[in-house]
Amino acid sequence: LLQALRMKAVGFLLQALLGVTSSTTPEDFFCWDKSLFDNGESAPFLTREMCRKSIRNVGGSRQLEPMMRKLQTGQCIRIGVLGGSISAGHTLKPGELTWAKWLTKKLNRDFKPVSDKKGKPVCQHAVGNMSRKSMSVDHWISMLSNAGFVKPLRSFDLIILESATNDINELVLHEAASPNDWLPAVLPAPSITERFVEIFVRKAHILLPSTALMSVTAGWRGLMVQGGRATDPPSQPPYHLDAEDSHLAVLSYYDLPQVSILAALSPLGSLETRTWIQDHIYSDYICHTNALGHKTMAMLLIHWLETNLAEFDIKKNSGVVDHVHASPLTLAPLWVNATDMLHFLFPPVLSVDFTLAPGKEPWLAKHASFLNIEVQIGSWRHFEDRPGKFGLIAQSVTAQPLEFAFESDRNFVLVSVGALHSYEGVGAFKAELFSAESGVQSGAPLASVKTDCWWPDHVSEEASSFIRYEISGAPIAPAIRHYLLRISVYEPEGRSGTKVRITRVVAQ
């Protein structure tokens, strides 16, 4: 009751500040569907100005045109969401909906499909939420190497990437720990987030040529005003920690949209503003938004859609044709050099996803005899030790090494090993690439990488470790070469911890 009264007070205060009188309607000032969202328990707070501010990049009309044409003619659209724990609804209470589900409701209410002779809609707009906890953009790059994952994505009109909050932890800390993982790029460091976002954009455009792309910021870190845990970093200017500016740099270059709840609620310089956001929009002291935050994100996306649809109508009615903006793939890569980009864009010769539930990963079924060893210290197990976090987990340095055999006719090999990095009880692993002609490992490793899975922050994030091997002076004619990837666990110096969770392995 007190929260509802406070929300009403905020709404009335905003109306007073904006000059709303008895002769004006809230719809003139607010960007909020009160009849759908509120049921009388709170006053709207999201103004039209805030909705305008949320669109950091509106995006080019060329890639959005097929979806806008569908909305304009009463056809149904399908949207896919690739995000982390915020979009997955972590911390929402039973019965509360994610912003993806609210978006579905709003689409079917505001953009009504055509009806049949009986007056019933011939179809329904749909938003498929594939978000998972602790996932950043490099995870979704690896998922795009999985043909089984990509195939259903081709039915979507729009893919929404929500990873800026996870990217700030995983990619920035990854860069600090492994500055030499990348060959020199066009732009100097720090730009590792931009590099991954650029790879995602180009790879998605190749694999999903008829699907539009955009990025959203649905929450951010570093807001904490008071409370929280002793391990949480203190709040300091600019009072948010995220990678949305890194996303925006790439999205602007490729003329792709970005919508941000952070931009809508900014500036955050006022203690009163930050306190209100923490009390009413957030559900914890990390980054997760509550039910009202999810509703807000849905409204911001509806506003972005309405803005683009209005512009599309104007262009159509005036006969304007966009001859200026080209396809993103005609632009030269800016953050990743051509060689690195080729490595990531080639189809994989090995792709295993251990975050999938049992029965959904072919490699697990093929190697069931190895993984079904009686549970004991020293074995790897594929299970979900935390809700929503499947992985191939070793509990001890005595765990039998994992081995993956693959072959390639290319003159280079790029291997990505994903692992969950955390703050308690975790160990380290070493990944080694061997030549394995005639199916037998030979000689010293061709290349290797050692990774400590300890995170310096009180969070858990998936991170990638890379092995790159290039055959110097190789002949032009392709030749099949056989490789063996071995992953073994070790205990890092100076601290205890032996648990390692492998999430994915990709070789290209």
C-alpha positions in Angstrom: 0.0 0.0 0.0 2.8 2.4 0.9 4.6 1.6 -2.3 1.4 2.3 -4.3 0.9 5.6 -2.6 4.5 6.6 -3.2 4.1 5.7 -6.9 0.9 7.8 -7.2 2.8 10.7 -5.5 5.6 10.5 -8.0 3.1 10.5 -10.9 1.2 13.5 -9.5 4.6 15.3 -9.0 5.6 14.6 -12.5 2.3 15.9 -13.8 2.7 19.1 -11.8 6.3 19.6 -13.0 5.2 19.1 -16.6 2.3 21.5 -16.3 -0.5 19.0 -16.7 -3.9 20.7 -16.0 -7.4 19.4 -15.7 -7.9 20.2 -19.4 -5.0 18.0 -20.5 -4.9 14.2 -20.6 -2.0 12.1 -19.3 -1.7 10.6 -22.8 -0.3 14.0 -23.9 2.7 13.7 -21.5 3.1 10.0 -20.7 4.4 7.1 -22.6 2.5 4.4 -20.7 -0.4 2.1 -21.3 -2.2 2.4 -18.0 -5.1 0.3 -18.9 -2.9 -2.7 -19.7 -0.2 -2.4 -17.1 -1.5 -0.8 -13.9 -5.0 -1.9 -12.8 -5.1 1.3 -10.7 -2.2 0.4 -8.4 0.3 3.1 -9.6 0.4 6.3 -11.5 2.5 6.4 -14.8 6.0 7.8 -14.5 7.4 7.2 -18.0 7.1 10.5 -20.0 7.2 10.9 -23.7 10.5 12.7 -23.3 11.9 9.7 -21.5 10.8 7.4 -24.3 12.5 9.7 -26.9 15.7 9.6 -24.8 15.6 5.8 -24.7 16.2 5.6 -28.5 20.0 6.0 -28.6 20.1 4.9 -32.3 16.8 4.6 -34.2 18.4 2.3 -36.9 18.3 2.4 -40.6 15.0 1.8 -42.5 16.5 -0.7 -45.0 16.9 -3.7 -42.6 13.7 -2.8 -40.7 11.5 -2.4 -43.8 10.2 -6.0 -44.2 9.1 -6.1 -40.5 7.5 -2.6 -40.8 5.6 -3.7 -43.9 4.2 -6.7 -42.1 3.0 -4.5 -39.2 1.5 -2.0 -41.6 -0.5 -4.7 -43.5 -1.8 -6.6 -40.5 0.6 -9.5 -40.7 2.2 -11.1 -37.6 5.9 -10.7 -36.7 8.2 -12.9 -34.7 10.9 -11.4 -32.4 13.8 -13.4 -30.8 15.6 -12.2 -27.6 19.2 -13.2 -26.9 19.9 -12.0 -23.4 21.1 -12.7 -19.9 19.5 -13.1 -16.5 17.7 -9.7 -16.7 15.7 -10.7 -19.8 15.3 -14.3 -18.4 13.4 -12.8 -15.5 15.8 -13.6 -12.7 14.4 -12.2 -9.4 10.8 -11.8 -10.8 8.2 -13.2 -8.5 5.8 -16.0 -9.5 3.2 -14.6 -11.9 5.2 -11.6 -12.9 6.1 -11.3 -16.6 9.3 -10.6 -18.4 9.6 -7.6 -20.7 9.5 -10.1 -23.6 6.1 -11.4 -22.5 4.8 -7.8 -22.0 6.0 -7.0 -25.4 4.0 -9.9 -26.8 0.9 -8.6 -25.1 1.4 -5.1 -26.4 2.1 -6.2 -29.9 -1.1 -8.1 -30.1 -3.1 -5.3 -28.6 -1.6 -2.3 -30.5 -0.8 -3.9 -33.8 -3.8 -6.0 -34.4 -3.4 -8.7 -37.1 -6.0 -9.1 -39.8 -9.1 -11.1 -38.9 -10.9 -14.0 -40.6 -14.6 -14.0 -41.6 -15.5 -14.8 -38.0 -13.6 -11.8 -36.7 -10.8 -13.8 -35.1 -7.1 -12.8 -35.7 -5.5 -15.1 -38.4 -2.3 -15.1 -36.4 -0.5 -13.9 -33.3 2.6 -11.8 -32.8 5.2 -13.8 -30.9 8.4 -13.0 -28.9 10.7 -16.0 -28.3 12.8 -15.4 -25.3 16.0 -17.6 -25.5 17.8 -15.7 -22.7 20.0 -17.5 -20.2 21.7 -16.5 -17.0 25.3 -15.1 -17.1 25.5 -14.9 -20.9 27.4 -12.2 -22.8 27.7 -11.5 -26.5 30.6 -13.9 -27.1 28.3 -16.8 -25.9 25.8 -15.9 -28.6 28.6 -15.7 -31.2 29.4 -19.3 -30.3 25.7 -20.3 -30.5 25.6 -18.9 -34.0 28.1 -21.7 -34.8 25.5 -24.2 -33.9 23.3 -25.1 -36.9 20.5 -26.5 -34.7 20.3 -23.1 -32.9 20.5 -21.0 -36.0 17.8 -22.9 -38.0 14.8 -21.6 -36.0 16.2 -18.1 -35.8 15.6 -17.8 -39.5 11.8 -17.5 -38.8 12.3 -14.3 -36.8 11.8 -10.8 -38.2 14.0 -9.2 -35.5 16.7 -10.4 -33.1 17.2 -8.3 -30.0 20.6 -8.7 -28.3 20.6 -7.8 -24.5 24.1 -8.3 -23.2 25.5 -4.9 -22.3 25.2 -5.6 -18.6 27.0 -8.9 -18.7 29.6 -7.6 -21.3 30.9 -5.0 -18.9 31.9 -7.7 -16.5 32.9 -10.6 -18.7 34.6 -8.8 -21.6 36.3 -5.9 -19.7 37.7 -8.2 -17.0 38.7 -10.7 -19.7 40.6 -8.1 -21.5 42.5 -7.1 -18.3 43.4 -10.7 -17.7 44.3 -11.7 -21.2 45.4 -8.7 -23.2 47.2 -10.7 -25.9 44.3 -12.9 -27.0 43.7 -10.8 -30.0 45.8 -9.9 -33.0 46.2 -6.1 -33.5 43.0 -4.6 -34.8 42.2 -1.3 -36.6 41.3 0.5 -33.4 43.5 0.4 -30.3 42.5 -1.2 -27.0 40.3 -1.0 -25.0 37.9 -2.2 -27.6 37.3 -5.9 -27.0 33.6 -5.4 -26.4 33.3 -3.6 -29.8 35.2 -6.4 -31.4 32.8 -9.1 -30.1 29.7 -7.0 -31.0 31.0 -6.4 -34.5 31.6 -10.2 -35.0 28.1 -10.9 -33.7 26.6 -8.3 -36.1 28.5 -9.6 -39.2 28.0 -13.3 -38.4 24.2 -12.8 -37.8 23.8 -10.9 -41.0 25.5 -13.7 -43.0 23.5 -16.5 -41.3 20.2 -14.6 -41.0 20.1 -12.3 -44.0 16.4 -11.6 -43.8 16.4 -10.8 -40.0 16.8 -7.4 -38.6 19.1 -6.8 -35.6 19.1 -4.4 -32.6 20.5 -4.1 -29.1 18.7 -3.1 -25.8 20.0 -2.2 -22.4 17.4 -3.6 -19.9 19.4 -2.9 -16.7 22.8 -1.9 -15.5 25.3 -2.4 -12.7 26.8 0.1 -10.2 23.5 1.9 -9.1 23.7 0.8 -5.5 22.7 3.7 -3.2 22.7 1.8 0.1 22.5 -1.8 1.4 23.8 -4.7 -0.6 26.7 -6.8 0.4 30.1 -5.9 1.7 31.6 -7.2 -1.5 29.5 -4.9 -3.8 31.4 -1.9 -5.3 30.3 1.5 -4.0 28.2 3.7 -6.2 30.2 6.5 -7.9 29.9 8.7 -10.9 28.5 8.1 -13.5 26.5 5.7 -11.3 26.2 3.0 -13.9 28.5 0.2 -15.1 27.7 -1.3 -18.5 28.9 -1.7 -22.0 26.1 0.1 -23.9 28.4 2.8 -25.2 30.6 0.1 -26.7 27.5 -1.5 -28.3 26.4 1.9 -29.6 29.7 2.6 -31.3 29.3 -0.6 -33.4 25.5 -0.2 -33.9 25.9 3.4 -35.1 28.6 2.3 -37.6 26.3 -0.5 -39.0 23.1 1.7 -38.7 21.4 -0.7 -36.2 19.0 0.4 -33.4 19.7 0.7 -29.7 17.0 1.2 -27.1 18.0 1.8 -23.4 16.2 1.9 -20.1 19.3 3.5 -18.7 19.1 6.4 -21.2 15.4 6.8 -20.5 16.0 7.2 -16.7 19.2 9.3 -17.0 20.8 11.5 -15.8 21.6 9.6 -12.5 23.5 12.4 -10.8 20.8 13.1 -8.3 20.7 11.0 -5.2 16.9 11.3 -5.2 16.7 9.9 -8.7 19.0 6.9 -7.9 17.1 6.2 -4.7 13.8 6.2 -6.5 15.1 3.9 -9.3 16.6 1.5 -6.7 13.3 1.4 -4.7 10.9 1.1 -7.7 12.8 -0.3 -10.7 15.3 -2.7 -9.2 14.8 -5.9 -7.4 18.3 -6.4 -6.1 21.6 -4.5 -5.7 23.3 -6.1 -8.7 21.5 -5.3 -12.0 18.1 -7.0 -12.1 15.0 -5.0 -12.6 11.6 -5.8 -11.0 8.2 -6.2 -12.6 7.8 -2.5 -13.1 11.3 -2.4 -14.8 10.2 -5.1 -17.2 7.0 -3.3 -18.1 9.0 -0.1 -18.7 11.4 -1.9 -21.1 8.4 -3.3 -23.0 6.9 0.2 -23.3 10.2 1.7 -24.6 10.4 -0.9 -27.3 6.8 -0.3 -28.3 7.6 3.4 -28.5 10.6 2.6 -30.8 8.4 0.5 -33.0 5.7 3.2 -33.3 8.4 5.8 -34.1 9.8 3.6 -36.9 6.4 2.7 -38.2 5.3 6.4 -38.4 8.5 7.2 -40.4 7.9 4.2 -42.6 4.4 5.4 -43.4 5.7 8.9 -44.3 8.3 7.5 -46.6 5.9 5.2 -48.3 3.2 7.9 -48.8 5.8 10.4 -50.1 7.5 7.9 -52.4 10.9 8.5 -50.8 13.5 5.7 -51.5 16.6 5.2 -49.4 19.5 5.2 -51.8 22.1 6.2 -49.2 22.3 3.4 -46.6 23.8 0.2 -47.7 23.7 -3.3 -46.3 26.0 -3.7 -43.2 28.0 -6.4 -45.0 29.1 -3.9 -47.6 31.0 -2.0 -44.9 34.6 -2.8 -44.1 35.1 -4.3 -40.6 36.4 -1.6 -38.3 37.2 -3.2 -34.9 38.3 -6.6 -36.1 41.0 -7.1 -38.8 40.0 -9.2 -41.9 42.0 -12.3 -40.8 40.3 -12.5 -37.4 36.9 -11.9 -38.9 37.4 -14.8 -41.3 38.3 -17.1 -38.4 35.0 -16.3 -36.7 32.8 -16.4 -39.8 33.9 -19.8 -41.1 31.5 -22.7 -40.2 32.7 -24.6 -37.2 34.4 -28.0 -37.4 33.5 -28.7 -33.8 30.7 -27.1 -31.7 29.5 -28.5 -28.4 27.1 -26.6 -26.0 27.1 -27.9 -22.5 24.6 -25.3 -21.3 21.8 -27.3 -23.0 19.7 -29.7 -21.0 20.3 -33.5 -21.3 19.2 -34.9 -24.6 19.6 -31.7 -26.5 23.4 -31.9 -27.2 24.5 -34.7 -29.6 28.0 -34.8 -28.3 26.7 -35.7 -24.9 24.7 -38.6 -26.2 27.7 -39.9 -28.3 30.0 -39.8 -25.2 27.5 -41.0 -22.7 29.7 -43.9 -21.5 32.4 -41.4 -20.5 30.0 -39.1 -18.7 27.9 -41.8 -17.0 30.8 -42.9 -14.7 29.6 -43.4 -11.2 29.6 -40.1 -9.4 32.9 -39.8 -7.5 35.7 -37.3 -6.9 37.7 -37.1 -10.1 34.8 -37.4 -12.6 33.1 -34.8 -14.9 29.4 -34.5 -14.6 26.9 -32.8 -16.9 24.3 -31.3 -14.6 22.6 -28.2 -13.2 24.2 -27.4 -9.9 22.6 -23.9 -9.9 19.1 -23.3 -11.4 19.4 -22.4 -15.0 23.2 -23.1 -15.2 23.9 -26.5 -16.9 27.6 -27.3 -17.6 30.1 -30.0 -17.8 31.6 -29.8 -14.3 34.7 -31.2 -12.7 35.1 -31.0 -8.9 38.7 -32.0 -8.6 42.2 -31.7 -10.2 42.2 -35.5 -10.6 39.3 -35.3 -13.1 40.1 -37.2 -16.3 41.1 -34.8 -19.1 38.4 -33.9 -21.6 39.5 -34.7 -25.2 37.8 -33.5 -28.4 39.0 -34.8 -31.8 38.3 -32.9 -35.0 39.7 -32.3 -38.5 40.1 -29.3 -40.7 41.4 -28.5 -44.2 42.1 -24.8 -43.3 45.5 -23.3 -42.7 44.4 -21.9 -39.3 42.5 -23.1 -36.3 40.7 -20.9 -33.8 39.4 -22.7 -30.7 37.1 -21.1 -28.1 36.5 -22.7 -24.7 33.7 -21.2 -22.6 33.8 -21.6 -18.8 31.9 -20.1 -15.9 34.0 -17.7 -13.8 32.9 -17.2 -10.3 34.0 -16.1 -6.8 33.9 -19.2 -4.7 35.6 -22.6 -4.9 36.6 -22.4 -8.5 39.8 -23.7 -10.0 41.6 -23.4 -13.3 42.0 -25.3 -16.5 44.5 -25.7 -19.3 43.4 -26.2 -22.9 46.0 -27.7 -25.3 45.8 -28.2 -29.1 47.8 -31.2 -30.4 48.4 -32.6 -33.9 46.7 -36.0 -34.1 47.4 -37.6 -37.4 46.3 -41.2 -37.7 44.2 -40.5 -34.6 47.2 -40.5 -32.3 48.5 -37.4 -30.4 52.0 -36.5 -31.5 54.6 -34.2 -30.0 54.2 -31.1 -27.8 51.1 -28.9 -28.0 50.8 -26.7 -31.1 49.2 -24.0 -28.9 47.7 -23.8 -25.4 46.0 -21.4 -23.0 45.7 -21.5 -19.2 42.7 -19.9 -17.5 42.0 -19.2 -13.9 38.2 -19.2 -13.4 38.3 -17.0 -10.3 36.3 -13.7 -10.7 37.5 -10.6 -8.8 33.9 -9.5 -8.5 31.0 -11.0 -6.5 29.2 -12.3 -9.6 29.3 -15.4 -11.9 29.9 -14.9 -15.6 30.7 -17.0 -18.6 34.0 -16.1 -20.3 35.8 -17.4 -23.4 39.4 -18.5 -23.7 41.0 -18.7 -27.1 43.6 -20.8 -28.8 44.8 -19.8 -32.2 47.1 -21.8 -34.4 48.2 -20.9 -38.0 50.2 -23.0 -40.3 53.0 -20.9 -41.7 54.0 -21.4 -45.2 51.2 -23.8 -45.8 50.4 -24.8 -49.4 47.4 -23.3 -51.2 45.9 -26.6 -51.9 43.7 -27.8 -48.9 44.9 -30.8 -46.9 42.9 -32.5 -44.1 44.7 -32.2 -40.8 43.6 -34.0 -37.6 43.7 -32.3 -34.2 43.1 -33.2 -30.6 41.9 -30.6 -28.0 42.6 -31.6 -24.4 41.2 -29.8 -21.4 42.6 -30.6 -17.9 42.0 -29.1 -14.5 44.7 -27.7 -12.2 44.7 -25.9 -8.8 46.0 -22.3 -9.2 48.9 -21.1 -7.0 48.1 -19.1 -4.0 44.6 -20.2 -3.3 42.4 -23.2 -3.0 39.7 -24.1 -5.5 39.2 -27.0 -7.9 35.7 -26.7 -9.5 35.7 -26.0 -13.2 32.5 -25.7 -15.3 33.0 -25.9 -19.1 30.0 -24.4 -21.0 31.0 -24.7 -24.6 33.8 -25.7 -27.0 33.9 -24.4 -30.6 36.7 -24.9 -33.2 36.7 -23.0 -36.5 
